Structures are given as structure tokens and as C-alpha cells.
Amino acid sequence: ETKDPAKEAELIMLQRFQNFESAQKDIQDLLELWDRSTLQTRCPVTPSEKSEEDQREQVSGRKGKGKG
């Protein structure tokens, strides 16, 4: 069986792109959770904590606009 060098190179390149895409998500998640002041990662926010945080921002936003 003769292997085509061009096909092998294409498969290697495809694997590299797949590895990059997989690692890119991990790196993005790490950067989003990175706390520069403590040089540590924060715990990821759960969906329920996220909705509570959004509600607090909406409430505080309305109060701030009413005072001005």
C-alpha cells in the first residue's frame, strides 16, 4: 500500500486544526475566569447564579436612572 504524502499532510493539518479548536475553548474559558488581582481562576458561575446576577444588575440599573 502506497501512502500519498499530500493526503497524509492534509490529515495532519486537519488534526492540528481540531486540536486548536478544542484548546481554544479551554483557553477562552480560563481567560474568562481568570482573576488578575489574586492570580487565580474563579469558580465558574452556575446558570442560577448568572440569572440572579442579571436580576440584581437590572434592579440596580433602574434605581440609578430614577435618581438622576
N, CA, C, O and CB atoms as a CASP TS submission, in Angstrom:
PFRMAT TS
TARGET T0000
AUTHOR 0000-0000-0000
METHOD Language model
MODEL 1
PARENT N/A
ATOM      1  N   GLU     1       0.850  -1.187   0.000  1.00  0.00           N
ATOM      2  CA  GLU     1       0.000   0.000   0.000  1.00  0.00           C
ATOM      3  C   GLU     1       0.893   1.247   0.000  1.00  0.00           C
ATOM      4  O   GLU     1       1.732   1.418   0.884  1.00  0.00           O
ATOM      5  CB  GLU     1      -0.965   0.000   1.235  1.00  0.00           C
ATOM      6  N   THR     2       0.707   2.094  -0.976  1.00  0.00           N
ATOM      7  CA  THR     2       1.484   3.322  -1.091  1.00  0.00           C
ATOM      8  C   THR     2       0.687   4.476  -0.489  1.00  0.00           C
ATOM      9  O   THR     2      -0.474   4.691  -0.836  1.00  0.00           O
ATOM     10  CB  THR     2       1.847   3.615  -2.575  1.00  0.00           C
ATOM     11  N   LYS     3       1.330   5.217   0.421  1.00  0.00           N
ATOM     12  CA  LYS     3       0.655   6.346   1.058  1.00  0.00           C
ATOM     13  C   LYS     3       0.980   7.622   0.294  1.00  0.00           C
ATOM     14  O   LYS     3       2.121   7.863  -0.100  1.00  0.00           O
ATOM     15  CB  LYS     3       1.071   6.477   2.548  1.00  0.00           C
ATOM     16  N   ASP     4      -0.041   8.417   0.102  1.00  0.00           N
ATOM     17  CA  ASP     4       0.122   9.687  -0.604  1.00  0.00           C
ATOM     18  C   ASP     4       0.584  10.744   0.402  1.00  0.00           C
ATOM     19  O   ASP     4      -0.142  11.036   1.353  1.00  0.00           O
ATOM     20  CB  ASP     4      -1.215  10.123  -1.308  1.00  0.00           C
ATOM     21  N   PRO     5       1.765  11.319   0.216  1.00  0.00           N
ATOM     22  CA  PRO     5       2.275  12.325   1.161  1.00  0.00           C
ATOM     23  C   PRO     5       1.358  13.542   1.288  1.00  0.00           C
ATOM     24  O   PRO     5       1.256  14.131   2.364  1.00  0.00           O
ATOM     25  CB  PRO     5       3.656  12.781   0.731  1.00  0.00           C
ATOM     26  N   ALA     6       0.700  13.916   0.211  1.00  0.00           N
ATOM     27  CA  ALA     6      -0.204  15.071   0.259  1.00  0.00           C
ATOM     28  C   ALA     6      -1.408  14.773   1.149  1.00  0.00           C
ATOM     29  O   ALA     6      -1.839  15.628   1.923  1.00  0.00           O
ATOM     30  CB  ALA     6      -0.675  15.453  -1.162  1.00  0.00           C
ATOM     31  N   LYS     7      -1.947  13.562   1.039  1.00  0.00           N
ATOM     32  CA  LYS     7      -3.090  13.188   1.876  1.00  0.00           C
ATOM     33  C   LYS     7      -2.684  13.103   3.346  1.00  0.00           C
ATOM     34  O   LYS     7      -3.434  13.521   4.228  1.00  0.00           O
ATOM     35  CB  LYS     7      -3.680  11.843   1.411  1.00  0.00           C
ATOM     36  N   GLU     8      -1.499  12.562   3.602  1.00  0.00           N
ATOM     37  CA  GLU     8      -1.013  12.483   4.982  1.00  0.00           C
ATOM     38  C   GLU     8      -0.845  13.877   5.570  1.00  0.00           C
ATOM     39  O   GLU     8      -1.227  14.125   6.714  1.00  0.00           O
ATOM     40  CB  GLU     8       0.321  11.716   5.045  1.00  0.00           C
ATOM     41  N   ALA     9      -0.276  14.781   4.789  1.00  0.00           N
ATOM     42  CA  ALA     9      -0.081  16.156   5.254  1.00  0.00           C
ATOM     43  C   ALA     9      -1.424  16.824   5.528  1.00  0.00           C
ATOM     44  O   ALA     9      -1.564  17.579   6.489  1.00  0.00           O
ATOM     45  CB  ALA     9       0.717  16.972   4.218  1.00  0.00           C
ATOM     46  N   GLU    10      -2.412  16.542   4.677  1.00  0.00           N
ATOM     47  CA  GLU    10      -3.742  17.118   4.865  1.00  0.00           C
ATOM     48  C   GLU    10      -4.385  16.597   6.151  1.00  0.00           C
ATOM     49  O   GLU    10      -5.010  17.358   6.890  1.00  0.00           O
ATOM     50  CB  GLU    10      -4.639  16.799   3.657  1.00  0.00           C
ATOM     51  N   LEU    11      -4.230  15.300   6.415  1.00  0.00           N
ATOM     52  CA  LEU    11      -4.782  14.719   7.639  1.00  0.00           C
ATOM     53  C   LEU    11      -4.106  15.305   8.882  1.00  0.00           C
ATOM     54  O   LEU    11      -4.767  15.596   9.879  1.00  0.00           O
ATOM     55  CB  LEU    11      -4.623  13.191   7.621  1.00  0.00           C
ATOM     56  N   ILE    12      -2.797  15.472   8.812  1.00  0.00           N
ATOM     57  CA  ILE    12      -2.069  16.063   9.942  1.00  0.00           C
ATOM     58  C   ILE    12      -2.542  17.493  10.189  1.00  0.00           C
ATOM     59  O   ILE    12      -2.746  17.899  11.333  1.00  0.00           O
ATOM     60  CB  ILE    12      -0.543  16.042   9.680  1.00  0.00           C
ATOM     61  N   MET    13      -2.716  18.255   9.103  1.00  0.00           N
ATOM     62  CA  MET    13      -3.181  19.631   9.236  1.00  0.00           C
ATOM     63  C   MET    13      -4.590  19.670   9.825  1.00  0.00           C
ATOM     64  O   MET    13      -4.883  20.516  10.670  1.00  0.00           O
ATOM     65  CB  MET    13      -3.153  20.341   7.874  1.00  0.00           C
ATOM     66  N   LEU    14      -5.458  18.770   9.392  1.00  0.00           N
ATOM     67  CA  LEU    14      -6.817  18.690   9.914  1.00  0.00           C
ATOM     68  C   LEU    14      -6.796  18.396  11.413  1.00  0.00           C
ATOM     69  O   LEU    14      -7.547  19.004  12.175  1.00  0.00           O
ATOM     70  CB  LEU    14      -7.621  17.609   9.166  1.00  0.00           C
ATOM     71  N   GLN    15      -5.941  17.468  11.837  1.00  0.00           N
ATOM     72  CA  GLN    15      -5.825  17.146  13.257  1.00  0.00           C
ATOM     73  C   GLN    15      -5.336  18.350  14.055  1.00  0.00           C
ATOM     74  O   GLN    15      -5.800  18.588  15.170  1.00  0.00           O
ATOM     75  CB  GLN    15      -4.876  15.962  13.459  1.00  0.00           C
ATOM     76  N   ARG    16      -4.411  19.100  13.492  1.00  0.00           N
ATOM     77  CA  ARG    16      -3.900  20.287  14.180  1.00  0.00           C
ATOM     78  C   ARG    16      -5.001  21.323  14.372  1.00  0.00           C
ATOM     79  O   ARG    16      -5.107  21.926  15.441  1.00  0.00           O
ATOM     80  CB  ARG    16      -2.733  20.899  13.396  1.00  0.00           C
ATOM     81  N   PHE    17      -5.822  21.534  13.342  1.00  0.00           N
ATOM     82  CA  PHE    17      -6.924  22.488  13.468  1.00  0.00           C
ATOM     83  C   PHE    17      -7.941  22.012  14.504  1.00  0.00           C
ATOM     84  O   PHE    17      -8.462  22.814  15.280  1.00  0.00           O
ATOM     85  CB  PHE    17      -7.610  22.698  12.108  1.00  0.00           C
ATOM     86  N   GLN    18      -8.223  20.714  14.516  1.00  0.00           N
ATOM     87  CA  GLN    18      -9.161  20.182  15.501  1.00  0.00           C
ATOM     88  C   GLN    18      -8.614  20.351  16.912  1.00  0.00           C
ATOM     89  O   GLN    18      -9.355  20.715  17.825  1.00  0.00           O
ATOM     90  CB  GLN    18      -9.455  18.702  15.222  1.00  0.00           C
ATOM     91  N   ASN    19      -7.329  20.092  17.097  1.00  0.00           N
ATOM     92  CA  ASN    19      -6.705  20.285  18.407  1.00  0.00           C
ATOM     93  C   ASN    19      -6.753  21.752  18.820  1.00  0.00           C
ATOM     94  O   ASN    19      -7.022  22.070  19.978  1.00  0.00           O
ATOM     95  CB  ASN    19      -5.252  19.788  18.389  1.00  0.00           C
ATOM     96  N   PHE    20      -6.490  22.642  17.868  1.00  0.00           N
ATOM     97  CA  PHE    20      -6.519  24.073  18.153  1.00  0.00           C
ATOM     98  C   PHE    20      -7.914  24.509  18.572  1.00  0.00           C
ATOM     99  O   PHE    20      -8.064  25.229  19.559  1.00  0.00           O
ATOM    100  CB  PHE    20      -6.060  24.875  16.932  1.00  0.00           C
ATOM    101  N   GLU    21      -8.941  24.082  17.835  1.00  0.00           N
ATOM    102  CA  GLU    21     -10.307  24.475  18.166  1.00  0.00           C
ATOM    103  C   GLU    21     -10.715  23.955  19.540  1.00  0.00           C
ATOM    104  O   GLU    21     -11.415  24.639  20.286  1.00  0.00           O
ATOM    105  CB  GLU    21     -11.277  23.965  17.103  1.00  0.00           C
ATOM    106  N   SER    22     -10.281  22.757  19.865  1.00  0.00           N
ATOM    107  CA  SER    22     -10.585  22.192  21.177  1.00  0.00           C
ATOM    108  C   SER    22      -9.878  22.980  22.281  1.00  0.00           C
ATOM    109  O   SER    22     -10.485  23.305  23.302  1.00  0.00           O
ATOM    110  CB  SER    22     -10.174  20.710  21.231  1.00  0.00           C
ATOM    111  N   ALA    23      -8.613  23.281  22.077  1.00  0.00           N
ATOM    112  CA  ALA    23      -7.845  24.019  23.081  1.00  0.00           C
ATOM    113  C   ALA    23      -8.303  25.467  23.182  1.00  0.00           C
ATOM    114  O   ALA    23      -8.244  26.057  24.261  1.00  0.00           O
ATOM    115  CB  ALA    23      -6.357  23.969  22.751  1.00  0.00           C
ATOM    116  N   GLN    24      -8.756  26.047  22.081  1.00  0.00           N
ATOM    117  CA  GLN    24      -9.180  27.447  22.086  1.00  0.00           C
ATOM    118  C   GLN    24     -10.341  27.653  23.057  1.00  0.00           C
ATOM    119  O   GLN    24     -10.367  28.656  23.771  1.00  0.00           O
ATOM    120  CB  GLN    24      -9.584  27.895  20.668  1.00  0.00           C
ATOM    121  N   LYS    25     -11.294  26.734  23.100  1.00  0.00           N
ATOM    122  CA  LYS    25     -12.421  26.856  24.025  1.00  0.00           C
ATOM    123  C   LYS    25     -11.928  26.785  25.468  1.00  0.00           C
ATOM    124  O   LYS    25     -12.375  27.558  26.315  1.00  0.00           O
ATOM    125  CB  LYS    25     -13.469  25.750  23.758  1.00  0.00           C
ATOM    126  N   ASP    26     -11.018  25.869  25.750  1.00  0.00           N
ATOM    127  CA  ASP    26     -10.475  25.757  27.103  1.00  0.00           C
ATOM    128  C   ASP    26      -9.742  27.032  27.506  1.00  0.00           C
ATOM    129  O   ASP    26      -9.885  27.506  28.633  1.00  0.00           O
ATOM    130  CB  ASP    26      -9.532  24.553  27.203  1.00  0.00           C
ATOM    131  N   ILE    27      -8.968  27.575  26.596  1.00  0.00           N
ATOM    132  CA  ILE    27      -8.224  28.805  26.888  1.00  0.00           C
ATOM    133  C   ILE    27      -9.183  29.967  27.096  1.00  0.00           C
ATOM    134  O   ILE    27      -8.985  30.777  28.002  1.00  0.00           O
ATOM    135  CB  ILE    27      -7.235  29.129  25.749  1.00  0.00           C
ATOM    136  N   GLN    28     -10.224  30.058  26.265  1.00  0.00           N
ATOM    137  CA  GLN    28     -11.206  31.130  26.405  1.00  0.00           C
ATOM    138  C   GLN    28     -11.904  31.037  27.764  1.00  0.00           C
ATOM    139  O   GLN    28     -12.091  32.051  28.437  1.00  0.00           O
ATOM    140  CB  GLN    28     -12.242  31.069  25.260  1.00  0.00           C
ATOM    141  N   ASP    29     -12.285  29.831  28.163  1.00  0.00           N
ATOM    142  CA  ASP    29     -12.922  29.646  29.469  1.00  0.00           C
ATOM    143  C   ASP    29     -11.980  30.058  30.594  1.00  0.00           C
ATOM    144  O   ASP    29     -12.403  30.710  31.548  1.00  0.00           O
ATOM    145  CB  ASP    29     -13.357  28.183  29.654  1.00  0.00           C
ATOM    146  N   LEU    30     -10.719  29.687  30.490  1.00  0.00           N
ATOM    147  CA  LEU    30      -9.732  30.044  31.504  1.00  0.00           C
ATOM    148  C   LEU    30      -9.583  31.559  31.606  1.00  0.00           C
ATOM    149  O   LEU    30      -9.551  32.110  32.707  1.00  0.00           O
ATOM    150  CB  LEU    30      -8.379  29.397  31.184  1.00  0.00           C
ATOM    151  N   LEU    31      -9.492  32.224  30.473  1.00  0.00           N
ATOM    152  CA  LEU    31      -9.318  33.676  30.487  1.00  0.00           C
ATOM    153  C   LEU    31     -10.543  34.393  31.054  1.00  0.00           C
ATOM    154  O   LEU    31     -10.406  35.422  31.716  1.00  0.00           O
ATOM    155  CB  LEU    31      -9.030  34.179  29.081  1.00  0.00           C
ATOM    156  N   GLU    32     -11.733  33.860  30.799  1.00  0.00           N
ATOM    157  CA  GLU    32     -12.942  34.480  31.337  1.00  0.00           C
ATOM    158  C   GLU    32     -13.012  34.348  32.857  1.00  0.00           C
ATOM    159  O   GLU    32     -13.598  35.201  33.524  1.00  0.00           O
ATOM    160  CB  GLU    32     -14.183  33.854  30.702  1.00  0.00           C
ATOM    161  N   LEU    33     -12.421  33.291  33.409  1.00  0.00           N
ATOM    162  CA  LEU    33     -12.485  33.054  34.849  1.00  0.00           C
ATOM    163  C   LEU    33     -11.242  33.541  35.586  1.00  0.00           C
ATOM    164  O   LEU    33     -11.174  33.415  36.809  1.00  0.00           O
ATOM    165  CB  LEU    33     -12.682  31.585  35.115  1.00  0.00           C
ATOM    166  N   TRP    34     -10.264  34.090  34.884  1.00  0.00           N
ATOM    167  CA  TRP    34      -9.002  34.499  35.484  1.00  0.00           C
ATOM    168  C   TRP    34      -9.184  35.780  36.278  1.00  0.00           C
ATOM    169  O   TRP    34      -9.704  36.769  35.761  1.00  0.00           O
ATOM    170  CB  TRP    34      -7.929  34.687  34.410  1.00  0.00           C
ATOM    171  N   ASP    35      -8.756  35.765  37.535  1.00  0.00           N
ATOM    172  CA  ASP    35      -8.788  36.944  38.402  1.00  0.00           C
ATOM    173  C   ASP    35      -7.361  37.462  38.515  1.00  0.00           C
ATOM    174  O   ASP    35      -6.519  36.851  39.173  1.00  0.00           O
ATOM    175  CB  ASP    35      -9.393  36.611  39.824  1.00  0.00           C
ATOM    176  N   ARG    36      -7.098  38.589  37.869  1.00  0.00           N
ATOM    177  CA  ARG    36      -5.725  39.103  37.831  1.00  0.00           C
ATOM    178  C   ARG    36      -5.263  39.592  39.194  1.00  0.00           C
ATOM    179  O   ARG    36      -4.064  39.585  39.470  1.00  0.00           O
ATOM    180  CB  ARG    36      -5.614  40.230  36.820  1.00  0.00           C
ATOM    181  N   SER    37      -6.181  40.016  40.051  1.00  0.00           N
ATOM    182  CA  SER    37      -5.760  40.535  41.353  1.00  0.00           C
ATOM    183  C   SER    37      -5.229  39.435  42.267  1.00  0.00           C
ATOM    184  O   SER    37      -4.329  39.683  43.070  1.00  0.00           O
ATOM    185  CB  SER    37      -6.918  41.246  42.029  1.00  0.00           C
ATOM    186  N   THR    38      -5.775  38.219  42.155  1.00  0.00           N
ATOM    187  CA  THR    38      -5.320  37.112  43.002  1.00  0.00           C
ATOM    188  C   THR    38      -4.462  36.111  42.237  1.00  0.00           C
ATOM    189  O   THR    38      -3.905  35.188  42.831  1.00  0.00           O
ATOM    190  CB  THR    38      -6.513  36.399  43.608  1.00  0.00           C
ATOM    191  N   LEU    39      -4.355  36.289  40.926  1.00  0.00           N
ATOM    192  CA  LEU    39      -3.606  35.375  40.056  1.00  0.00           C
ATOM    193  C   LEU    39      -4.129  33.944  40.161  1.00  0.00           C
ATOM    194  O   LEU    39      -3.363  32.981  40.137  1.00  0.00           O
ATOM    195  CB  LEU    39      -2.117  35.410  40.410  1.00  0.00           C
ATOM    196  N   GLN    40      -5.451  33.828  40.277  1.00  0.00           N
ATOM    197  CA  GLN    40      -6.107  32.528  40.346  1.00  0.00           C
ATOM    198  C   GLN    40      -7.360  32.556  39.487  1.00  0.00           C
ATOM    199  O   GLN    40      -7.840  33.616  39.085  1.00  0.00           O
ATOM    200  CB  GLN    40      -6.451  32.153  41.812  1.00  0.00           C
ATOM    201  N   THR    41      -7.877  31.365  39.215  1.00  0.00           N
ATOM    202  CA  THR    41      -9.142  31.299  38.489  1.00  0.00           C
ATOM    203  C   THR    41     -10.288  31.305  39.486  1.00  0.00           C
ATOM    204  O   THR    41     -10.194  30.737  40.574  1.00  0.00           O
ATOM    205  CB  THR    41      -9.204  30.040  37.585  1.00  0.00           C
ATOM    206  N   ARG    42     -11.365  31.955  39.091  1.00  0.00           N
ATOM    207  CA  ARG    42     -12.583  31.953  39.902  1.00  0.00           C
ATOM    208  C   ARG    42     -13.390  30.716  39.549  1.00  0.00           C
ATOM    209  O   ARG    42     -13.172  30.095  38.508  1.00  0.00           O
ATOM    210  CB  ARG    42     -13.424  33.253  39.678  1.00  0.00           C
ATOM    211  N   CYS    43     -14.318  30.366  40.416  1.00  0.00           N
ATOM    212  CA  CYS    43     -15.213  29.254  40.117  1.00  0.00           C
ATOM    213  C   CYS    43     -16.177  29.686  39.021  1.00  0.00           C
ATOM    214  O   CYS    43     -16.616  30.836  39.016  1.00  0.00           O
ATOM    215  CB  CYS    43     -15.986  28.792  41.391  1.00  0.00           C
ATOM    216  N   PRO    44     -16.517  28.801  38.100  1.00  0.00           N
ATOM    217  CA  PRO    44     -17.467  29.179  37.055  1.00  0.00           C
ATOM    218  C   PRO    44     -18.836  29.472  37.655  1.00  0.00           C
ATOM    219  O   PRO    44     -19.236  28.861  38.646  1.00  0.00           O
ATOM    220  CB  PRO    44     -17.576  28.070  35.998  1.00  0.00           C
ATOM    221  N   VAL    45     -19.540  30.403  37.051  1.00  0.00           N
ATOM    222  CA  VAL    45     -20.862  30.792  37.523  1.00  0.00           C
ATOM    223  C   VAL    45     -21.865  29.758  37.041  1.00  0.00           C
ATOM    224  O   VAL    45     -21.868  29.378  35.870  1.00  0.00           O
ATOM    225  CB  VAL    45     -21.246  32.220  37.028  1.00  0.00           C
ATOM    226  N   THR    46     -22.727  29.300  37.965  1.00  0.00           N
ATOM    227  CA  THR    46     -23.777  28.363  37.582  1.00  0.00           C
ATOM    228  C   THR    46     -24.907  29.148  36.922  1.00  0.00           C
ATOM    229  O   THR    46     -25.005  30.359  37.123  1.00  0.00           O
ATOM    230  CB  THR    46     -24.298  27.558  38.819  1.00  0.00           C
ATOM    231  N   PRO    47     -25.752  28.499  36.149  1.00  0.00           N
ATOM    232  CA  PRO    47     -26.851  29.225  35.486  1.00  0.00           C
ATOM    233  C   PRO    47     -27.759  29.953  36.474  1.00  0.00           C
ATOM    234  O   PRO    47     -28.227  31.049  36.166  1.00  0.00           O
ATOM    235  CB  PRO    47     -27.683  28.261  34.659  1.00  0.00           C
ATOM    236  N   SER    48     -28.023  29.382  37.648  1.00  0.00           N
ATOM    237  CA  SER    48     -28.891  30.057  38.616  1.00  0.00           C
ATOM    238  C   SER    48     -28.207  31.294  39.184  1.00  0.00           C
ATOM    239  O   SER    48     -28.862  32.315  39.393  1.00  0.00           O
ATOM    240  CB  SER    48     -29.279  29.097  39.754  1.00  0.00           C
ATOM    241  N   GLU    49     -26.892  31.222  39.440  1.00  0.00           N
ATOM    242  CA  GLU    49     -26.165  32.398  39.921  1.00  0.00           C
ATOM    243  C   GLU    49     -26.143  33.480  38.852  1.00  0.00           C
ATOM    244  O   GLU    49     -26.226  34.666  39.171  1.00  0.00           O
ATOM    245  CB  GLU    49     -24.729  32.023  40.330  1.00  0.00           C
ATOM    246  N   LYS    50     -26.032  33.090  37.598  1.00  0.00           N
ATOM    247  CA  LYS    50     -25.995  34.041  36.491  1.00  0.00           C
ATOM    248  C   LYS    50     -27.319  34.793  36.409  1.00  0.00           C
ATOM    249  O   LYS    50     -27.321  36.011  36.229  1.00  0.00           O
ATOM    250  CB  LYS    50     -25.698  33.319  35.158  1.00  0.00           C
ATOM    251  N   SER    51     -28.449  34.089  36.537  1.00  0.00           N
ATOM    252  CA  SER    51     -29.746  34.758  36.442  1.00  0.00           C
ATOM    253  C   SER    51     -29.962  35.687  37.634  1.00  0.00           C
ATOM    254  O   SER    51     -30.555  36.755  37.480  1.00  0.00           O
ATOM    255  CB  SER    51     -30.882  33.724  36.360  1.00  0.00           C
ATOM    256  N   GLU    52     -29.488  35.295  38.832  1.00  0.00           N
ATOM    257  CA  GLU    52     -29.592  36.175  39.998  1.00  0.00           C
ATOM    258  C   GLU    52     -28.760  37.434  39.796  1.00  0.00           C
ATOM    259  O   GLU    52     -29.195  38.531  40.146  1.00  0.00           O
ATOM    260  CB  GLU    52     -29.143  35.442  41.274  1.00  0.00           C
ATOM    261  N   GLU    53     -27.565  37.280  39.234  1.00  0.00           N
ATOM    262  CA  GLU    53     -26.686  38.417  38.981  1.00  0.00           C
ATOM    263  C   GLU    53     -27.322  39.358  37.964  1.00  0.00           C
ATOM    264  O   GLU    53     -27.258  40.576  38.125  1.00  0.00           O
ATOM    265  CB  GLU    53     -25.307  37.939  38.484  1.00  0.00           C
ATOM    266  N   ASP    54     -27.932  38.808  36.922  1.00  0.00           N
ATOM    267  CA  ASP    54     -28.600  39.622  35.909  1.00  0.00           C
ATOM    268  C   ASP    54     -29.762  40.396  36.522  1.00  0.00           C
ATOM    269  O   ASP    54     -29.969  41.564  36.195  1.00  0.00           O
ATOM    270  CB  ASP    54     -29.098  38.741  34.751  1.00  0.00           C
ATOM    271  N   GLN    55     -30.521  39.755  37.406  1.00  0.00           N
ATOM    272  CA  GLN    55     -31.647  40.432  38.047  1.00  0.00           C
ATOM    273  C   GLN    55     -31.161  41.571  38.927  1.00  0.00           C
ATOM    274  O   GLN    55     -31.780  42.635  38.945  1.00  0.00           O
ATOM    275  CB  GLN    55     -32.472  39.442  38.873  1.00  0.00           C
ATOM    276  N   ARG    56     -30.064  41.373  39.661  1.00  0.00           N
ATOM    277  CA  ARG    56     -29.519  42.438  40.504  1.00  0.00           C
ATOM    278  C   ARG    56     -29.058  43.616  39.656  1.00  0.00           C
ATOM    279  O   ARG    56     -29.261  44.770  40.035  1.00  0.00           O
ATOM    280  CB  ARG    56     -28.354  41.910  41.352  1.00  0.00           C
ATOM    281  N   GLU    57     -28.446  43.338  38.523  1.00  0.00           N
ATOM    282  CA  GLU    57     -27.988  44.411  37.645  1.00  0.00           C
ATOM    283  C   GLU    57     -29.166  45.198  37.100  1.00  0.00           C
ATOM    284  O   GLU    57     -29.085  46.422  36.991  1.00  0.00           O
ATOM    285  CB  GLU    57     -27.152  43.846  36.493  1.00  0.00           C
ATOM    286  N   GLN    58     -30.261  44.528  36.754  1.00  0.00           N
ATOM    287  CA  GLN    58     -31.434  45.214  36.226  1.00  0.00           C
ATOM    288  C   GLN    58     -32.068  46.092  37.296  1.00  0.00           C
ATOM    289  O   GLN    58     -32.449  47.228  37.015  1.00  0.00           O
ATOM    290  CB  GLN    58     -32.455  44.204  35.694  1.00  0.00           C
ATOM    291  N   VAL    59     -32.185  45.586  38.508  1.00  0.00           N
ATOM    292  CA  VAL    59     -32.786  46.351  39.598  1.00  0.00           C
ATOM    293  C   VAL    59     -31.922  47.559  39.925  1.00  0.00           C
ATOM    294  O   VAL    59     -32.443  48.667  40.049  1.00  0.00           O
ATOM    295  CB  VAL    59     -32.974  45.471  40.848  1.00  0.00           C
ATOM    296  N   SER    60     -30.628  47.375  40.067  1.00  0.00           N
ATOM    297  CA  SER    60     -29.753  48.491  40.404  1.00  0.00           C
ATOM    298  C   SER    60     -29.710  49.497  39.260  1.00  0.00           C
ATOM    299  O   SER    60     -29.559  50.694  39.503  1.00  0.00           O
ATOM    300  CB  SER    60     -28.336  47.990  40.731  1.00  0.00           C
ATOM    301  N   GLY    61     -29.837  49.045  38.037  1.00  0.00           N
ATOM    302  CA  GLY    61     -29.834  49.938  36.885  1.00  0.00           C
ATOM    303  C   GLY    61     -31.054  50.834  36.879  1.00  0.00           C
ATOM    304  O   GLY    61     -30.945  52.014  36.546  1.00  0.00           O
ATOM    305  N   ARG    62     -32.214  50.306  37.238  1.00  0.00           N
ATOM    306  CA  ARG    62     -33.438  51.104  37.273  1.00  0.00           C
ATOM    307  C   ARG    62     -33.377  52.143  38.378  1.00  0.00           C
ATOM    308  O   ARG    62     -33.791  53.286  38.181  1.00  0.00           O
ATOM    309  CB  ARG    62     -34.658  50.207  37.465  1.00  0.00           C
ATOM    310  N   LYS    63     -32.863  51.757  39.537  1.00  0.00           N
ATOM    311  CA  LYS    63     -32.785  52.702  40.652  1.00  0.00           C
ATOM    312  C   LYS    63     -31.849  53.856  40.322  1.00  0.00           C
ATOM    313  O   LYS    63     -32.137  55.010  40.638  1.00  0.00           O
ATOM    314  CB  LYS    63     -32.316  51.991  41.927  1.00  0.00           C
ATOM    315  N   GLY    64     -30.727  53.539  39.685  1.00  0.00           N
ATOM    316  CA  GLY    64     -29.749  54.569  39.346  1.00  0.00           C
ATOM    317  C   GLY    64     -30.313  55.579  38.368  1.00  0.00           C
ATOM    318  O   GLY    64     -29.998  56.766  38.455  1.00  0.00           O
ATOM    319  N   LYS    65     -31.142  55.129  37.435  1.00  0.00           N
ATOM    320  CA  LYS    65     -31.710  56.032  36.440  1.00  0.00           C
ATOM    321  C   LYS    65     -32.772  56.924  37.068  1.00  0.00           C
ATOM    322  O   LYS    65     -32.931  58.074  36.656  1.00  0.00           O
ATOM    323  CB  LYS    65     -32.308  55.237  35.273  1.00  0.00           C
ATOM    324  N   GLY    66     -33.499  56.417  38.055  1.00  0.00           N
ATOM    325  CA  GLY    66     -34.563  57.193  38.685  1.00  0.00           C
ATOM    326  C   GLY    66     -34.041  58.330  39.539  1.00  0.00           C
ATOM    327  O   GLY    66     -34.722  59.343  39.698  1.00  0.00           O
ATOM    328  N   LYS    67     -32.842  58.184  40.095  1.00  0.00           N
ATOM    329  CA  LYS    67     -32.283  59.208  40.979  1.00  0.00           C
ATOM    330  C   LYS    67     -31.747  60.401  40.204  1.00  0.00           C
ATOM    331  O   LYS    67     -31.687  61.508  40.738  1.00  0.00           O
ATOM    332  CB  LYS    67     -31.178  58.616  41.833  1.00  0.00           C
ATOM    333  N   GLY    68     -31.354  60.190  38.944  1.00  0.00           N
ATOM    334  CA  GLY    68     -30.691  61.222  38.170  1.00  0.00           C
ATOM    335  C   GLY    68     -31.598  62.239  37.681  1.00  0.00           C
ATOM    336  O   GLY    68     -31.169  63.177  37.008  1.00  0.00           O
TER
END
